[in-house]
Amino acid sequence: MSERGLDELLADLERTMARLASGTAPLEELVAAHQDAVKLLAEAQARLAQLKARADETAELLSE
């Protein structure tokens, strides 16, 4: 299974948030969308932390 890129994660999160914002779906679907959003947000935050760590490592190497 390949790792999703940050752009894909954010697009998925945006679509999920739009489903939540519409508020027209049945309650069960809104709860599921909320759970999806929480997971997507956590995954995006983890991906950002990885990217920041790589950027910090690169900056450190360049400053040597």
PDB file of N, H, CA, C and O in Angstrom:
ATOM      1  N   MET A   1       0.841  -1.180   0.000  1.00  0.00           N
ATOM      2  CA  MET A   1       0.000   0.000   0.000  1.00  0.00           C
ATOM      3  C   MET A   1       0.885   1.242   0.000  1.00  0.00           C
ATOM      4  O   MET A   1       1.754   1.395   0.858  1.00  0.00           O
ATOM      5  N   SER A   2       0.657   2.124  -0.967  1.00  0.00           N
ATOM      6  H   SER A   2      -0.050   2.000  -1.664  1.00  0.00           H
ATOM      7  CA  SER A   2       1.505   3.308  -1.061  1.00  0.00           C
ATOM      8  C   SER A   2       0.981   4.409  -0.149  1.00  0.00           C
ATOM      9  O   SER A   2      -0.211   4.495   0.147  1.00  0.00           O
ATOM     10  N   GLU A   3       1.904   5.234   0.276  1.00  0.00           N
ATOM     11  H   GLU A   3       2.872   5.165   0.036  1.00  0.00           H
ATOM     12  CA  GLU A   3       1.563   6.333   1.157  1.00  0.00           C
ATOM     13  C   GLU A   3       0.935   7.461   0.344  1.00  0.00           C
ATOM     14  O   GLU A   3       1.468   7.864  -0.691  1.00  0.00           O
ATOM     15  N   ARG A   4      -0.187   7.961   0.816  1.00  0.00           N
ATOM     16  H   ARG A   4      -0.619   7.634   1.656  1.00  0.00           H
ATOM     17  CA  ARG A   4      -0.846   9.068   0.112  1.00  0.00           C
ATOM     18  C   ARG A   4      -0.064  10.347   0.329  1.00  0.00           C
ATOM     19  O   ARG A   4       0.502  10.577   1.397  1.00  0.00           O
ATOM     20  N   GLY A   5      -0.044  11.166  -0.692  1.00  0.00           N
ATOM     21  H   GLY A   5      -0.504  10.979  -1.560  1.00  0.00           H
ATOM     22  CA  GLY A   5       0.618  12.452  -0.585  1.00  0.00           C
ATOM     23  C   GLY A   5      -0.235  13.435   0.202  1.00  0.00           C
ATOM     24  O   GLY A   5      -1.433  13.228   0.394  1.00  0.00           O
ATOM     25  N   LEU A   6       0.387  14.481   0.641  1.00  0.00           N
ATOM     26  H   LEU A   6       1.360  14.649   0.484  1.00  0.00           H
ATOM     27  CA  LEU A   6      -0.310  15.491   1.431  1.00  0.00           C
ATOM     28  C   LEU A   6      -1.444  16.123   0.629  1.00  0.00           C
ATOM     29  O   LEU A   6      -2.523  16.361   1.173  1.00  0.00           O
ATOM     30  N   ASP A   7      -1.218  16.396  -0.648  1.00  0.00           N
ATOM     31  H   ASP A   7      -0.342  16.202  -1.090  1.00  0.00           H
ATOM     32  CA  ASP A   7      -2.268  16.991  -1.472  1.00  0.00           C
ATOM     33  C   ASP A   7      -3.505  16.103  -1.530  1.00  0.00           C
ATOM     34  O   ASP A   7      -4.632  16.589  -1.440  1.00  0.00           O
ATOM     35  N   GLU A   8      -3.287  14.801  -1.681  1.00  0.00           N
ATOM     36  H   GLU A   8      -2.371  14.407  -1.754  1.00  0.00           H
ATOM     37  CA  GLU A   8      -4.413  13.862  -1.734  1.00  0.00           C
ATOM     38  C   GLU A   8      -5.134  13.813  -0.387  1.00  0.00           C
ATOM     39  O   GLU A   8      -6.364  13.790  -0.338  1.00  0.00           O
ATOM     40  N   LEU A   9      -4.376  13.796   0.689  1.00  0.00           N
ATOM     41  H   LEU A   9      -3.377  13.814   0.649  1.00  0.00           H
ATOM     42  CA  LEU A   9      -4.986  13.797   2.022  1.00  0.00           C
ATOM     43  C   LEU A   9      -5.844  15.036   2.237  1.00  0.00           C
ATOM     44  O   LEU A   9      -6.970  14.949   2.728  1.00  0.00           O
ATOM     45  N   LEU A  10      -5.302  16.184   1.866  1.00  0.00           N
ATOM     46  H   LEU A  10      -4.387  16.254   1.467  1.00  0.00           H
ATOM     47  CA  LEU A  10      -6.044  17.425   2.061  1.00  0.00           C
ATOM     48  C   LEU A  10      -7.285  17.474   1.182  1.00  0.00           C
ATOM     49  O   LEU A  10      -8.323  17.979   1.611  1.00  0.00           O
ATOM     50  N   ALA A  11      -7.197  16.957  -0.042  1.00  0.00           N
ATOM     51  H   ALA A  11      -6.354  16.547  -0.391  1.00  0.00           H
ATOM     52  CA  ALA A  11      -8.368  16.911  -0.916  1.00  0.00           C
ATOM     53  C   ALA A  11      -9.445  16.002  -0.320  1.00  0.00           C
ATOM     54  O   ALA A  11     -10.627  16.346  -0.330  1.00  0.00           O
ATOM     55  N   ASP A  12      -9.033  14.845   0.197  1.00  0.00           N
ATOM     56  H   ASP A  12      -8.073  14.566   0.205  1.00  0.00           H
ATOM     57  CA  ASP A  12      -9.987  13.937   0.848  1.00  0.00           C
ATOM     58  C   ASP A  12     -10.628  14.604   2.058  1.00  0.00           C
ATOM     59  O   ASP A  12     -11.834  14.480   2.276  1.00  0.00           O
ATOM     60  N   LEU A  13      -9.824  15.310   2.841  1.00  0.00           N
ATOM     61  H   LEU A  13      -8.845  15.411   2.664  1.00  0.00           H
ATOM     62  CA  LEU A  13     -10.338  16.005   4.015  1.00  0.00           C
ATOM     63  C   LEU A  13     -11.320  17.099   3.594  1.00  0.00           C
ATOM     64  O   LEU A  13     -12.360  17.277   4.227  1.00  0.00           O
ATOM     65  N   GLU A  14     -10.997  17.818   2.545  1.00  0.00           N
ATOM     66  H   GLU A  14     -10.152  17.674   2.031  1.00  0.00           H
ATOM     67  CA  GLU A  14     -11.887  18.876   2.063  1.00  0.00           C
ATOM     68  C   GLU A  14     -13.236  18.296   1.606  1.00  0.00           C
ATOM     69  O   GLU A  14     -14.288  18.861   1.905  1.00  0.00           O
ATOM     70  N   ARG A  15     -13.200  17.173   0.884  1.00  0.00           N
ATOM     71  H   ARG A  15     -12.345  16.714   0.641  1.00  0.00           H
ATOM     72  CA  ARG A  15     -14.447  16.529   0.451  1.00  0.00           C
ATOM     73  C   ARG A  15     -15.262  16.056   1.657  1.00  0.00           C
ATOM     74  O   ARG A  15     -16.485  16.193   1.684  1.00  0.00           O
ATOM     75  N   THR A  16     -14.579  15.505   2.638  1.00  0.00           N
ATOM     76  H   THR A  16     -13.585  15.394   2.616  1.00  0.00           H
ATOM     77  CA  THR A  16     -15.271  15.025   3.832  1.00  0.00           C
ATOM     78  C   THR A  16     -15.888  16.179   4.597  1.00  0.00           C
ATOM     79  O   THR A  16     -17.015  16.073   5.080  1.00  0.00           O
ATOM     80  N   MET A  17     -15.165  17.270   4.711  1.00  0.00           N
ATOM     81  H   MET A  17     -14.249  17.355   4.319  1.00  0.00           H
ATOM     82  CA  MET A  17     -15.690  18.441   5.406  1.00  0.00           C
ATOM     83  C   MET A  17     -16.898  19.020   4.666  1.00  0.00           C
ATOM     84  O   MET A  17     -17.836  19.505   5.298  1.00  0.00           O
ATOM     85  N   ALA A  18     -16.879  18.971   3.344  1.00  0.00           N
ATOM     86  H   ALA A  18     -16.117  18.577   2.831  1.00  0.00           H
ATOM     87  CA  ALA A  18     -18.024  19.447   2.569  1.00  0.00           C
ATOM     88  C   ALA A  18     -19.259  18.600   2.849  1.00  0.00           C
ATOM     89  O   ALA A  18     -20.369  19.122   2.950  1.00  0.00           O
ATOM     90  N   ARG A  19     -19.057  17.270   2.976  1.00  0.00           N
ATOM     91  H   ARG A  19     -18.155  16.846   2.895  1.00  0.00           H
ATOM     92  CA  ARG A  19     -20.185  16.397   3.326  1.00  0.00           C
ATOM     93  C   ARG A  19     -20.753  16.777   4.687  1.00  0.00           C
ATOM     94  O   ARG A  19     -21.968  16.802   4.881  1.00  0.00           O
ATOM     95  N   LEU A  20     -19.866  17.071   5.618  1.00  0.00           N
ATOM     96  H   LEU A  20     -18.879  17.052   5.461  1.00  0.00           H
ATOM     97  CA  LEU A  20     -20.319  17.462   6.954  1.00  0.00           C
ATOM     98  C   LEU A  20     -21.035  18.808   6.919  1.00  0.00           C
ATOM     99  O   LEU A  20     -22.062  18.990   7.573  1.00  0.00           O
ATOM    100  N   ALA A  21     -20.497  19.734   6.163  1.00  0.00           N
ATOM    101  H   ALA A  21     -19.663  19.586   5.631  1.00  0.00           H
ATOM    102  CA  ALA A  21     -21.056  21.089   6.119  1.00  0.00           C
ATOM    103  C   ALA A  21     -22.442  21.109   5.489  1.00  0.00           C
ATOM    104  O   ALA A  21     -23.276  21.943   5.841  1.00  0.00           O
ATOM    105  N   SER A  22     -22.688  20.189   4.553  1.00  0.00           N
ATOM    106  H   SER A  22     -22.010  19.511   4.267  1.00  0.00           H
ATOM    107  CA  SER A  22     -24.003  20.174   3.907  1.00  0.00           C
ATOM    108  C   SER A  22     -25.091  19.838   4.914  1.00  0.00           C
ATOM    109  O   SER A  22     -26.194  20.381   4.847  1.00  0.00           O
ATOM    110  N   GLY A  23     -24.781  18.941   5.850  1.00  0.00           N
ATOM    111  H   GLY A  23     -23.886  18.500   5.904  1.00  0.00           H
ATOM    112  CA  GLY A  23     -25.724  18.590   6.900  1.00  0.00           C
ATOM    113  C   GLY A  23     -26.992  17.911   6.421  1.00  0.00           C
ATOM    114  O   GLY A  23     -27.941  17.753   7.190  1.00  0.00           O
ATOM    115  N   THR A  24     -27.021  17.505   5.154  1.00  0.00           N
ATOM    116  H   THR A  24     -26.250  17.633   4.529  1.00  0.00           H
ATOM    117  CA  THR A  24     -28.244  16.925   4.605  1.00  0.00           C
ATOM    118  C   THR A  24     -28.262  15.400   4.647  1.00  0.00           C
ATOM    119  O   THR A  24     -29.297  14.788   4.381  1.00  0.00           O
ATOM    120  N   ALA A  25     -27.159  14.796   4.970  1.00  0.00           N
ATOM    121  H   ALA A  25     -26.318  15.293   5.186  1.00  0.00           H
ATOM    122  CA  ALA A  25     -27.076  13.339   5.009  1.00  0.00           C
ATOM    123  C   ALA A  25     -27.711  12.819   6.300  1.00  0.00           C
ATOM    124  O   ALA A  25     -27.849  13.557   7.276  1.00  0.00           O
ATOM    125  N   PRO A  26     -28.090  11.562   6.294  1.00  0.00           N
ATOM    126  CA  PRO A  26     -28.600  10.961   7.545  1.00  0.00           C
ATOM    127  C   PRO A  26     -27.533  11.020   8.644  1.00  0.00           C
ATOM    128  O   PRO A  26     -26.335  11.079   8.368  1.00  0.00           O
ATOM    129  N   LEU A  27     -27.989  11.002   9.864  1.00  0.00           N
ATOM    130  H   LEU A  27     -28.962  10.954  10.089  1.00  0.00           H
ATOM    131  CA  LEU A  27     -27.097  11.130  11.020  1.00  0.00           C
ATOM    132  C   LEU A  27     -25.960  10.119  10.988  1.00  0.00           C
ATOM    133  O   LEU A  27     -24.817  10.466  11.286  1.00  0.00           O
ATOM    134  N   GLU A  28     -26.260   8.873  10.631  1.00  0.00           N
ATOM    135  H   GLU A  28     -27.188   8.591  10.389  1.00  0.00           H
ATOM    136  CA  GLU A  28     -25.225   7.837  10.612  1.00  0.00           C
ATOM    137  C   GLU A  28     -24.105   8.199   9.627  1.00  0.00           C
ATOM    138  O   GLU A  28     -22.928   7.964   9.901  1.00  0.00           O
ATOM    139  N   GLU A  29     -24.484   8.769   8.487  1.00  0.00           N
ATOM    140  H   GLU A  29     -25.440   8.959   8.265  1.00  0.00           H
ATOM    141  CA  GLU A  29     -23.484   9.165   7.495  1.00  0.00           C
ATOM    142  C   GLU A  29     -22.671  10.361   7.981  1.00  0.00           C
ATOM    143  O   GLU A  29     -21.472  10.450   7.717  1.00  0.00           O
ATOM    144  N   LEU A  30     -23.316  11.270   8.684  1.00  0.00           N
ATOM    145  H   LEU A  30     -24.290  11.198   8.899  1.00  0.00           H
ATOM    146  CA  LEU A  30     -22.591  12.422   9.229  1.00  0.00           C
ATOM    147  C   LEU A  30     -21.602  11.985  10.307  1.00  0.00           C
ATOM    148  O   LEU A  30     -20.491  12.509  10.378  1.00  0.00           O
ATOM    149  N   VAL A  31     -21.999  11.032  11.142  1.00  0.00           N
ATOM    150  H   VAL A  31     -22.902  10.606  11.084  1.00  0.00           H
ATOM    151  CA  VAL A  31     -21.085  10.507  12.165  1.00  0.00           C
ATOM    152  C   VAL A  31     -19.902   9.826  11.489  1.00  0.00           C
ATOM    153  O   VAL A  31     -18.757  10.026  11.893  1.00  0.00           O
ATOM    154  N   ALA A  32     -20.171   9.023  10.461  1.00  0.00           N
ATOM    155  H   ALA A  32     -21.101   8.860  10.132  1.00  0.00           H
ATOM    156  CA  ALA A  32     -19.094   8.340   9.737  1.00  0.00           C
ATOM    157  C   ALA A  32     -18.171   9.359   9.068  1.00  0.00           C
ATOM    158  O   ALA A  32     -16.953   9.184   9.069  1.00  0.00           O
ATOM    159  N   ALA A  33     -18.743  10.423   8.496  1.00  0.00           N
ATOM    160  H   ALA A  33     -19.733  10.566   8.495  1.00  0.00           H
ATOM    161  CA  ALA A  33     -17.932  11.459   7.859  1.00  0.00           C
ATOM    162  C   ALA A  33     -17.056  12.161   8.888  1.00  0.00           C
ATOM    163  O   ALA A  33     -15.902  12.486   8.607  1.00  0.00           O
ATOM    164  N   HIS A  34     -17.601  12.396  10.079  1.00  0.00           N
ATOM    165  H   HIS A  34     -18.539  12.132  10.307  1.00  0.00           H
ATOM    166  CA  HIS A  34     -16.813  13.021  11.148  1.00  0.00           C
ATOM    167  C   HIS A  34     -15.648  12.122  11.540  1.00  0.00           C
ATOM    168  O   HIS A  34     -14.526  12.596  11.715  1.00  0.00           O
ATOM    169  N   GLN A  35     -15.912  10.835  11.676  1.00  0.00           N
ATOM    170  H   GLN A  35     -16.824  10.450  11.533  1.00  0.00           H
ATOM    171  CA  GLN A  35     -14.847   9.890  12.025  1.00  0.00           C
ATOM    172  C   GLN A  35     -13.781   9.859  10.929  1.00  0.00           C
ATOM    173  O   GLN A  35     -12.587   9.804  11.221  1.00  0.00           O
ATOM    174  N   ASP A  36     -14.216   9.894   9.675  1.00  0.00           N
ATOM    175  H   ASP A  36     -15.186   9.938   9.438  1.00  0.00           H
ATOM    176  CA  ASP A  36     -13.263   9.942   8.557  1.00  0.00           C
ATOM    177  C   ASP A  36     -12.420  11.206   8.626  1.00  0.00           C
ATOM    178  O   ASP A  36     -11.208  11.169   8.417  1.00  0.00           O
ATOM    179  N   ALA A  37     -13.078  12.330   8.922  1.00  0.00           N
ATOM    180  H   ALA A  37     -14.063  12.361   9.092  1.00  0.00           H
ATOM    181  CA  ALA A  37     -12.361  13.606   8.992  1.00  0.00           C
ATOM    182  C   ALA A  37     -11.301  13.580  10.085  1.00  0.00           C
ATOM    183  O   ALA A  37     -10.192  14.077   9.890  1.00  0.00           O
ATOM    184  N   VAL A  38     -11.635  13.009  11.222  1.00  0.00           N
ATOM    185  H   VAL A  38     -12.536  12.606  11.381  1.00  0.00           H
ATOM    186  CA  VAL A  38     -10.673  12.927  12.329  1.00  0.00           C
ATOM    187  C   VAL A  38      -9.457  12.103  11.905  1.00  0.00           C
ATOM    188  O   VAL A  38      -8.317  12.484  12.171  1.00  0.00           O
ATOM    189  N   LYS A  39      -9.711  10.967  11.241  1.00  0.00           N
ATOM    190  H   LYS A  39     -10.637  10.657  11.025  1.00  0.00           H
ATOM    191  CA  LYS A  39      -8.603  10.112  10.785  1.00  0.00           C
ATOM    192  C   LYS A  39      -7.762  10.819   9.727  1.00  0.00           C
ATOM    193  O   LYS A  39      -6.532  10.773   9.770  1.00  0.00           O
ATOM    194  N   LEU A  40      -8.432  11.473   8.775  1.00  0.00           N
ATOM    195  H   LEU A  40      -9.430  11.509   8.740  1.00  0.00           H
ATOM    196  CA  LEU A  40      -7.702  12.181   7.717  1.00  0.00           C
ATOM    197  C   LEU A  40      -6.856  13.311   8.295  1.00  0.00           C
ATOM    198  O   LEU A  40      -5.715  13.512   7.880  1.00  0.00           O
ATOM    199  N   LEU A  41      -7.411  14.043   9.247  1.00  0.00           N
ATOM    200  H   LEU A  41      -8.339  13.880   9.585  1.00  0.00           H
ATOM    201  CA  LEU A  41      -6.665  15.131   9.873  1.00  0.00           C
ATOM    202  C   LEU A  41      -5.435  14.607  10.600  1.00  0.00           C
ATOM    203  O   LEU A  41      -4.359  15.196  10.501  1.00  0.00           O
ATOM    204  N   ALA A  42      -5.584  13.512  11.325  1.00  0.00           N
ATOM    205  H   ALA A  42      -6.459  13.034  11.405  1.00  0.00           H
ATOM    206  CA  ALA A  42      -4.439  12.918  12.029  1.00  0.00           C
ATOM    207  C   ALA A  42      -3.380  12.455  11.034  1.00  0.00           C
ATOM    208  O   ALA A  42      -2.184  12.638  11.262  1.00  0.00           O
ATOM    209  N   GLU A  43      -3.825  11.856   9.931  1.00  0.00           N
ATOM    210  H   GLU A  43      -4.796  11.708   9.746  1.00  0.00           H
ATOM    211  CA  GLU A  43      -2.882  11.390   8.918  1.00  0.00           C
ATOM    212  C   GLU A  43      -2.156  12.576   8.265  1.00  0.00           C
ATOM    213  O   GLU A  43      -0.952  12.514   8.017  1.00  0.00           O
ATOM    214  N   ALA A  44      -2.898  13.648   7.992  1.00  0.00           N
ATOM    215  H   ALA A  44      -3.876  13.699   8.193  1.00  0.00           H
ATOM    216  CA  ALA A  44      -2.283  14.834   7.391  1.00  0.00           C
ATOM    217  C   ALA A  44      -1.285  15.477   8.356  1.00  0.00           C
ATOM    218  O   ALA A  44      -0.214  15.917   7.938  1.00  0.00           O
ATOM    219  N   GLN A  45      -1.626  15.533   9.627  1.00  0.00           N
ATOM    220  H   GLN A  45      -2.496  15.176   9.967  1.00  0.00           H
ATOM    221  CA  GLN A  45      -0.708  16.098  10.619  1.00  0.00           C
ATOM    222  C   GLN A  45       0.564  15.262  10.722  1.00  0.00           C
ATOM    223  O   GLN A  45       1.660  15.810  10.839  1.00  0.00           O
ATOM    224  N   ALA A  46       0.426  13.948  10.680  1.00  0.00           N
ATOM    225  H   ALA A  46      -0.464  13.502  10.585  1.00  0.00           H
ATOM    226  CA  ALA A  46       1.594  13.073  10.732  1.00  0.00           C
ATOM    227  C   ALA A  46       2.463  13.279   9.493  1.00  0.00           C
ATOM    228  O   ALA A  46       3.690  13.317   9.584  1.00  0.00           O
ATOM    229  N   ARG A  47       1.819  13.410   8.340  1.00  0.00           N
ATOM    230  H   ARG A  47       0.822  13.379   8.266  1.00  0.00           H
ATOM    231  CA  ARG A  47       2.559  13.625   7.085  1.00  0.00           C
ATOM    232  C   ARG A  47       3.295  14.960   7.135  1.00  0.00           C
ATOM    233  O   ARG A  47       4.447  15.049   6.709  1.00  0.00           O
ATOM    234  N   LEU A  48       2.643  15.991   7.649  1.00  0.00           N
ATOM    235  H   LEU A  48       1.707  15.919   7.995  1.00  0.00           H
ATOM    236  CA  LEU A  48       3.303  17.293   7.789  1.00  0.00           C
ATOM    237  C   LEU A  48       4.504  17.206   8.727  1.00  0.00           C
ATOM    238  O   LEU A  48       5.538  17.823   8.470  1.00  0.00           O
ATOM    239  N   ALA A  49       4.373  16.450   9.804  1.00  0.00           N
ATOM    240  H   ALA A  49       3.533  15.949  10.013  1.00  0.00           H
ATOM    241  CA  ALA A  49       5.489  16.288  10.733  1.00  0.00           C
ATOM    242  C   ALA A  49       6.664  15.589  10.046  1.00  0.00           C
ATOM    243  O   ALA A  49       7.821  15.945  10.269  1.00  0.00           O
ATOM    244  N   GLN A  50       6.357  14.588   9.205  1.00  0.00           N
ATOM    245  H   GLN A  50       5.417  14.299   9.024  1.00  0.00           H
ATOM    246  CA  GLN A  50       7.419  13.905   8.456  1.00  0.00           C
ATOM    247  C   GLN A  50       8.115  14.873   7.501  1.00  0.00           C
ATOM    248  O   GLN A  50       9.342  14.907   7.412  1.00  0.00           O
ATOM    249  N   LEU A  51       7.314  15.651   6.799  1.00  0.00           N
ATOM    250  H   LEU A  51       6.317  15.623   6.871  1.00  0.00           H
ATOM    251  CA  LEU A  51       7.886  16.607   5.843  1.00  0.00           C
ATOM    252  C   LEU A  51       8.730  17.662   6.556  1.00  0.00           C
ATOM    253  O   LEU A  51       9.788  18.054   6.063  1.00  0.00           O
ATOM    254  N   LYS A  52       8.261  18.118   7.717  1.00  0.00           N
ATOM    255  H   LYS A  52       7.402  17.800   8.118  1.00  0.00           H
ATOM    256  CA  LYS A  52       9.032  19.104   8.482  1.00  0.00           C
ATOM    257  C   LYS A  52      10.356  18.512   8.938  1.00  0.00           C
ATOM    258  O   LYS A  52      11.392  19.173   8.876  1.00  0.00           O
ATOM    259  N   ALA A  53      10.321  17.263   9.399  1.00  0.00           N
ATOM    260  H   ALA A  53       9.479  16.726   9.450  1.00  0.00           H
ATOM    261  CA  ALA A  53      11.555  16.608   9.841  1.00  0.00           C
ATOM    262  C   ALA A  53      12.544  16.495   8.691  1.00  0.00           C
ATOM    263  O   ALA A  53      13.740  16.728   8.869  1.00  0.00           O
ATOM    264  N   ARG A  54      12.047  16.138   7.512  1.00  0.00           N
ATOM    265  H   ARG A  54      11.076  15.949   7.368  1.00  0.00           H
ATOM    266  CA  ARG A  54      12.929  16.060   6.336  1.00  0.00           C
ATOM    267  C   ARG A  54      13.495  17.428   5.979  1.00  0.00           C
ATOM    268  O   ARG A  54      14.669  17.548   5.631  1.00  0.00           O
ATOM    269  N   ALA A  55      12.664  18.453   6.065  1.00  0.00           N
ATOM    270  H   ALA A  55      11.709  18.356   6.348  1.00  0.00           H
ATOM    271  CA  ALA A  55      13.125  19.806   5.763  1.00  0.00           C
ATOM    272  C   ALA A  55      14.171  20.258   6.775  1.00  0.00           C
ATOM    273  O   ALA A  55      15.165  20.884   6.407  1.00  0.00           O
ATOM    274  N   ASP A  56      13.948  19.943   8.041  1.00  0.00           N
ATOM    275  H   ASP A  56      13.141  19.435   8.340  1.00  0.00           H
ATOM    276  CA  ASP A  56      14.917  20.299   9.079  1.00  0.00           C
ATOM    277  C   ASP A  56      16.248  19.583   8.855  1.00  0.00           C
ATOM    278  O   ASP A  56      17.314  20.177   9.016  1.00  0.00           O
ATOM    279  N   GLU A  57      16.179  18.301   8.483  1.00  0.00           N
ATOM    280  H   GLU A  57      15.313  17.819   8.352  1.00  0.00           H
ATOM    281  CA  GLU A  57      17.406  17.544   8.193  1.00  0.00           C
ATOM    282  C   GLU A  57      18.171  18.145   7.013  1.00  0.00           C
ATOM    283  O   GLU A  57      19.396  18.268   7.047  1.00  0.00           O
ATOM    284  N   THR A  58      17.433  18.513   5.981  1.00  0.00           N
ATOM    285  H   THR A  58      16.438  18.413   5.954  1.00  0.00           H
ATOM    286  CA  THR A  58      18.048  19.111   4.803  1.00  0.00           C
ATOM    287  C   THR A  58      18.676  20.452   5.149  1.00  0.00           C
ATOM    288  O   THR A  58      19.787  20.748   4.709  1.00  0.00           O
ATOM    289  N   ALA A  59      17.977  21.264   5.932  1.00  0.00           N
ATOM    290  H   ALA A  59      17.074  21.023   6.289  1.00  0.00           H
ATOM    291  CA  ALA A  59      18.516  22.562   6.337  1.00  0.00           C
ATOM    292  C   ALA A  59      19.781  22.389   7.156  1.00  0.00           C
ATOM    293  O   ALA A  59      20.738  23.148   7.004  1.00  0.00           O
ATOM    294  N   GLU A  60      19.781  21.391   8.020  1.00  0.00           N
ATOM    295  H   GLU A  60      19.004  20.774   8.143  1.00  0.00           H
ATOM    296  CA  GLU A  60      20.961  21.104   8.852  1.00  0.00           C
ATOM    297  C   GLU A  60      22.136  20.712   7.973  1.00  0.00           C
ATOM    298  O   GLU A  60      23.252  21.186   8.184  1.00  0.00           O
ATOM    299  N   LEU A  61      21.902  19.856   6.992  1.00  0.00           N
ATOM    300  H   LEU A  61      20.995  19.470   6.820  1.00  0.00           H
ATOM    301  CA  LEU A  61      22.966  19.436   6.080  1.00  0.00           C
ATOM    302  C   LEU A  61      23.508  20.610   5.273  1.00  0.00           C
ATOM    303  O   LEU A  61      24.713  20.714   5.044  1.00  0.00           O
ATOM    304  N   LEU A  62      22.626  21.475   4.854  1.00  0.00           N
ATOM    305  H   LEU A  62      21.647  21.391   5.040  1.00  0.00           H
ATOM    306  CA  LEU A  62      23.050  22.621   4.036  1.00  0.00           C
ATOM    307  C   LEU A  62      23.821  23.650   4.854  1.00  0.00           C
ATOM    308  O   LEU A  62      24.637  24.394   4.310  1.00  0.00           O
ATOM    309  N   SER A  63      23.563  23.695   6.164  1.00  0.00           N
ATOM    310  H   SER A  63      22.900  23.090   6.606  1.00  0.00           H
ATOM    311  CA  SER A  63      24.250  24.682   6.994  1.00  0.00           C
ATOM    312  C   SER A  63      25.630  24.228   7.447  1.00  0.00           C
ATOM    313  O   SER A  63      26.386  25.007   8.029  1.00  0.00           O
ATOM    314  N   GLU A  64      25.962  22.957   7.178  1.00  0.00           N
ATOM    315  H   GLU A  64      25.349  22.324   6.705  1.00  0.00           H
ATOM    316  CA  GLU A  64      27.266  22.449   7.600  1.00  0.00           C
ATOM    317  C   GLU A  64      28.360  22.902   6.671  1.00  0.00           C
ATOM    318  O   GLU A  64      29.525  22.564   6.879  1.00  0.00           O
TER     319      GLU A  64
END
